[in-house]
Amino acid sequence: MYDQIIFGLTAVASFVTAVILVWLFAKTREIPKLLWSLSFLVLGLSTALISIDGLSVLSQPLVAPVDSLIPGFLGAGLLMYFRKNWGFLFLIYVIPVFCVLFALSFVFGSLAAPYVMLVHFPGGLIIFILPIYKAVTKKLSITSLLVGVGGLLIGIGGLALASISMNVPILPASLVLEILAPLFLSMTLLFAVGLLATPGWGLKSKWN
């Protein structure tokens, strides 16, 4: 019951953040904010399903490829603020890879799950490294570090999710079950606060 509540809170936080980002997108027409809103929407749907049906949802073959959109869209949005062309190139990479993984999941089921690392790994690196670089070089507020810490957590969470989907947990199942819910809530709050509170990413824009 405790985990269900935590995942439920994560879903609420994700949906609220997605709505705020859609509102900001409507005002600014900045593509990164739209991508981030879609990422939070996927995160909200995933955690809502886990809250309702438990971690058994993760054994569904389509869950892993769909969840790869979370780091994929977050990473693409961040890159667009760094180098617009790089962000679009990464997005062009993420979408076809997602489509292939989604199709393969119908045929091979959970056997296709390990290949979500094709999106999780580069997306996670972007989310982890880029905000830290921006903060250290004083090109962005120190609040951008929160996104980097969230990137570290999404890397851990992504590996845990993928390993559960493949029925070969990288950590003892009891430990994964114990840390997954607070990990996802912490990650979501770090992303939400870091993105919205950092000038240049949140209310103020440096994209154009």
C-alpha positions in Angstrom: 0.0 0.0 0.0 2.9 2.4 0.8 4.4 1.9 -2.6 1.1 2.4 -4.3 0.6 5.7 -2.5 4.1 6.9 -3.5 3.6 5.9 -7.1 0.3 7.6 -7.0 1.9 10.8 -5.7 4.5 10.5 -8.5 1.8 10.2 -11.1 0.0 13.4 -9.7 3.3 15.3 -9.7 4.0 14.2 -13.3 0.6 15.2 -14.6 0.7 18.6 -12.9 4.1 19.3 -14.3 3.0 18.1 -17.8 0.0 20.6 -17.6 2.3 23.4 -16.5 4.7 22.7 -19.4 1.8 22.5 -21.9 0.7 26.0 -20.6 4.3 27.3 -21.1 4.5 25.8 -24.5 1.2 27.5 -25.5 2.8 30.8 -24.4 6.3 30.4 -25.8 5.9 27.9 -28.7 9.2 26.3 -27.6 9.5 22.7 -28.8 11.6 21.6 -25.7 8.7 22.4 -23.4 6.3 20.3 -25.5 8.8 17.4 -25.5 9.2 17.7 -21.7 5.4 17.7 -21.2 5.1 14.5 -23.3 7.9 12.9 -21.2 6.1 13.8 -17.9 2.8 12.5 -19.4 4.4 9.1 -20.1 6.0 9.1 -16.6 2.6 9.9 -15.1 0.8 7.2 -17.0 3.4 4.6 -16.1 3.4 5.4 -12.4 -0.4 5.6 -12.3 -0.6 2.1 -13.8 2.0 0.8 -11.3 0.0 2.5 -8.5 -3.2 0.7 -9.6 -1.9 -2.7 -10.7 1.5 -3.0 -9.0 4.9 -3.7 -10.5 3.4 -6.6 -12.5 2.7 -3.9 -15.1 6.4 -3.8 -15.8 6.3 -7.3 -17.2 4.2 -6.2 -20.1 6.3 -6.1 -23.3 5.3 -2.6 -24.4 6.1 -0.9 -21.2 9.9 -0.8 -21.6 9.9 0.8 -25.1 7.2 3.4 -24.1 9.1 4.3 -20.9 12.2 4.9 -23.1 10.5 8.1 -24.3 10.9 9.6 -20.8 14.7 10.1 -21.1 14.5 10.4 -24.8 12.2 13.4 -24.9 13.8 15.0 -21.8 17.3 14.6 -23.3 16.2 16.0 -26.7 14.6 19.0 -25.1 17.7 19.8 -23.0 20.0 19.5 -26.1 17.8 21.9 -28.0 18.5 24.6 -25.4 22.3 23.8 -25.7 22.5 23.4 -29.5 19.2 23.4 -31.3 20.3 21.3 -34.2 21.8 18.7 -31.9 18.5 18.4 -30.1 16.6 17.8 -33.3 19.1 15.2 -34.4 18.8 13.3 -31.2 15.0 13.5 -31.5 15.3 12.1 -35.0 17.3 9.3 -33.5 14.9 8.6 -30.6 11.6 8.4 -32.5 12.6 5.7 -35.1 14.4 3.7 -32.4 11.3 3.8 -30.3 9.1 2.8 -33.2 11.4 -0.2 -34.0 11.5 -1.3 -30.3 7.7 -0.9 -30.0 7.2 -3.1 -33.1 9.8 -5.7 -31.9 8.0 -6.0 -28.6 4.9 -7.3 -30.4 7.0 -10.1 -32.0 9.6 -10.9 -29.3 7.9 -9.7 -26.1 10.3 -9.0 -23.2 13.3 -10.2 -25.3 13.3 -6.8 -26.9 13.5 -5.0 -23.5 17.3 -4.8 -23.3 17.5 -2.7 -26.4 15.7 0.2 -24.7 19.2 1.0 -23.5 19.7 2.4 -27.0 17.6 5.3 -25.8 18.0 5.2 -22.0 21.8 5.3 -22.1 22.4 8.4 -24.3 19.3 10.1 -22.9 20.4 9.5 -19.4 23.9 10.8 -20.1 22.5 14.0 -21.6 20.2 14.6 -18.7 23.0 13.9 -16.2 26.0 15.7 -17.8 24.5 18.7 -19.5 22.8 20.3 -16.5 25.9 19.8 -14.4 28.1 21.4 -17.1 25.7 24.3 -17.4 25.8 24.9 -13.7 29.5 24.5 -13.3 30.3 26.9 -16.1 27.7 29.3 -14.6 25.7 29.4 -17.9 22.6 28.5 -15.9 21.4 28.8 -12.3 22.5 26.3 -9.7 18.9 24.9 -9.9 19.9 23.1 -13.1 21.9 20.7 -10.9 18.6 19.3 -9.7 18.0 18.0 -13.2 21.4 16.4 -13.3 20.7 14.6 -10.1 17.4 13.5 -11.5 19.3 12.2 -14.5 21.4 10.0 -12.3 18.2 8.6 -10.6 16.5 8.0 -13.9 19.5 6.0 -15.0 19.2 3.8 -11.9 15.5 3.6 -12.3 15.7 2.8 -16.0 18.1 -0.1 -15.4 15.9 -1.4 -12.6 12.8 -1.2 -14.8 14.5 -2.9 -17.7 15.9 -5.7 -15.6 12.5 -6.3 -14.0 10.9 -6.4 -17.5 13.4 -9.0 -18.5 12.8 -11.0 -15.3 16.5 -10.7 -14.5 16.8 -8.0 -11.8 20.2 -6.4 -11.5 19.6 -6.1 -7.7 17.8 -8.4 -5.3 14.1 -8.2 -6.0 13.3 -7.1 -2.4 15.7 -4.2 -2.7 14.3 -3.1 -6.1 10.8 -3.2 -4.7 11.9 -1.2 -1.7 13.7 1.7 -3.5 11.8 2.0 -6.8 8.8 4.0 -5.5 10.8 6.7 -3.6 13.3 6.7 -6.4 10.7 7.6 -8.9 9.1 10.3 -6.7 12.5 11.9 -6.0 13.4 11.8 -9.7 10.1 13.4 -10.7 10.3 16.2 -8.2 13.9 16.9 -9.1 13.1 17.1 -12.8 10.0 19.3 -12.2 11.7 21.8 -9.9 14.9 21.8 -11.8 13.3 22.5 -15.2 10.7 25.0 -14.1 12.9 26.9 -11.6 15.9 27.4 -13.9 15.9 30.6 -16.0 16.3 29.7 -19.6 14.4 26.4 -19.2 11.3 27.4 -17.3 9.5 30.7 -17.5 12.3 32.5 -19.3 13.6 31.3 -22.6 17.0 31.2 -24.3 16.0 28.8 -27.0 15.2 31.3 -29.8 
